[in-house]
């Protein structure tokens, strides 16, 4: 009976076929045309640890039915997702020989005659038949010896330093290599950005962005790397794919001009120029776009401590600190504005009095389309404070209330700032009087833009009428 005619083989064939169909859809979605794949090994790395691998394996495919042994690059590879990319070639079954190293080689060698290296001034070998691994037993010259006489030495047919997969193939014609695609684990990537803001209140700054790739399991030579940014849901599986993670080692940073970006479906794909050799435990950093000048505008926001509360206050809100954020403009027609930004962390740096940059804030961003501005909330302002007081509270009948408030703002900064003062009210409301023009932001939120002089104070008074 042929391997794929067994019950296990039939189950594996169904798994391979199902995985192959879904994988082939992914290949067609994110890969280059199949004709180009014959000249390259390429990987698409997803942020959650999945990797789509496309490779031309160095094995000869015979016409008809054949069995080949291949190395898929590590224990993270999932043989159940294998699909052949050559016309007329079908993967009919797979057997994973995952054990590697000395113990695995010894167990494969039981019953075989192998050599044992003897120590001393010169290397000498003795041949013996391996009878057992536990306990160690060999037959030498017709006699059984417990414990090995030396260090075991194996022929290549028994030694295996990496997991291998035996594929049963059905091919309409002979081919010099086997082109396949499959899913693997063990790699991930994340993006990070740095924005250097001017020392003055606003003006021109600089922005850079990079992607850090961590390889915990894959060993592949001459691979082109693609990074996919976007939400690609993971379907439930019967068992988790194995994804090894090892301690990272530093790696060189690639220049931004070596990265190309394009939209694919509902995601964005970043392609690194050239090829790399992947070794488990390495970390590689690549720039997502060239260093760009950006327009930076600091923003100060004062939110109400009693958001949405309408009632009589017993005490004022004191020692309030304005929230500080940075508006980064990304106009169309600029490198920074035309680049979609994968989700990541933005770090804000500012120079001190002698020009040394200091970290002044961090903010996460979600996937950001081209042209969309960034609003980076980085914390609270040290030098911009406020007090908010309820001046009056009047009940007018059973369904109407009028209340008045005063917000006193102080700034110890050496430049003037504008503080966006927010308040929130439930139900139907209107601002009936204010010392600064109000701006209704939503059904519940109003904003006042209050200028505060350098080292000075400003006061906002407003009255609101509410109907319940």
Residue, then its C-alpha position, 0 to 999 in steps of 0.5 A: x500500500x502506498x503511503x498516501x493510501x493509508x488512513x493517516x496518509x488520507x488525513x494528511x492529504x486532506x490537511x495539506x489540500x485544505x492548508x494549500x488552498x488557503x495558503x495559495x490564496x495568500x500567495x496570490x495576494x501578497x507574493x510576486x507573480x509565480x514566474x518570479x519566484x523561481x529566481x528567489x526565496x522570499x518571506x512575508x513576515x506578519x506582526x503576530x509571528x506568522x511567516x509565509x515562506x516561498x522557496x525553490x527547494x534544491x531537490x530533483x523532482x522525478x516524473x511520476x511518484x517520488x519521495x524527497x527529503x527537504x529542510x524547511x528551515x526550522x521547527x516553526x514550519x507547518x508541513x500541513x500548509x505546504x503547497x506546490x507552486x509548479x504546474x503539474x506537481x502535487x504534494x500527496x503526503x508528508x512525514x516529519x522527521x523532527x528529531x535532530x542531534x546526537x540522541x536522534x542519530x543514535x536511535x536511527x543507528x540501532x541495528x546498523x554498523x557504525x564507527x566509534x572514534x578512539x581518543x589518543x595522540x592520533x585519531x583511530x576508529x573501531x567499527x561496531x554494531x549498535x545494539x541499544x541506546x539505553x542501556x548502551x550496548x554494541x557488538x564488536x567482533x561477535x562479542x557484546x560490549x556495554x558502554x560505547x568504546x568511543x565517540x560515535x561517528x555517523x554516515x550522512x544517511x543517519x546524521x541529521x542536524x536540522x528537522x527534515x520533511x519527507x514529501x511524497x510527490x506526484x509530478x507530470x514531468x521532471x523538474x530540477x527543483x521544487x517550488x513550494x509555499x508554506x506557513x511557519x512561525x518563529x519570526x515577528x516584527x514591530x515598528x518604532x518612530x522617533x520625532x525630534x521637535x524644535x526647542x521653541x514652541x513649534x516649527x520644523x522637526x525631523x521624523x524617522x521610522x524603522x521596523x525591527x525584525x526578530x528571528x527566533x526559529x528560521x534558518x534560510x539563505x538568500x531570502x528577500x524579506x517582506x513585512x505585512x502591516x495590517x490585520x490578518x485574522x488567525x483562524x482557530x487551529x487544532x494545535x498551535x504551531x511551534x514558534x521558537x524564540x531565542x535571545x536576540x543578537x544585534x544586527x546591522x540597520x538597512x538604509x531607507x532607500x532599500x525599502x519599498x512600500x505598496x498596498x495589497x488588499x486591505x494591508x500594506x507591504x514593505x519590501x526590503x531590497x536585496x536578499x539576506x541570510x536568516x539565522x535563528x537568534x538574530x535581530x535586524x532593523x530596517x528604515x521604513x522611510x528616509x529621514x523627513x522634515x515635519x511640521x510640529x505643533x504642541x497642543x495643551x488640553x485641559x479636561x474636566x475632572x468631573x466630566x459629565x457631572x451636573x450638580x452643585x460643587x462643594x469644592x473647586x478643582x485645583x492643581x490641574x495640569x494640562x495634557x500635552x500632545x504634539x500635532x505632526x502634520x503629514x501633507x500629501x506630496x511629501x515622503x512622510x505624508x505619503x507613507x502609510x505608517x504601521x502601528x507602533x510607538x512614537x518617541x518624542x525627543x527635544x534638545x536641551x539648552x546645549x543641543x543634547x536631545x532628551x526623551x520627553x514623551x512616548x505615544x502609541x499609534x495605530x495603523x495610519x493611512x497616508x496623509x493623516x495627521x498624528x496627534x501624540x498625547x505624551x503626558x501632562x505639562x509641568x508648567x501649565x496649570x489650572x483651577x476650575x471653579x463653579x461660580x453659580x448653580x441655579x435651578x430654574x423649574x424642574x427641568x432646567x439648570x444654569x451654572x457658571x464656571x471660571x477656569x484660571x490658567x497659569x503658565x510658567x513657560x517662557x513662550x505663550x501657549x494656547x490651552x484647549x479647555x474642554x467641558x462636557x454636559x449631558x442632555x440638551x445644553x447651550x453656552x449662553x455666555x463666555x469670555x472666549x468663543x465656544x466651539x461645540x465638538x459633539x453632542x456633549x463636548x465644548x471647547x474654548x481656545x484660551x491664549x495664555x501669555x509667557x509667564x502669565x495668567x488667563x481667565x475663562x468664564x462661561x455660563x451653560x444652560x441645561x435642560x433635562 
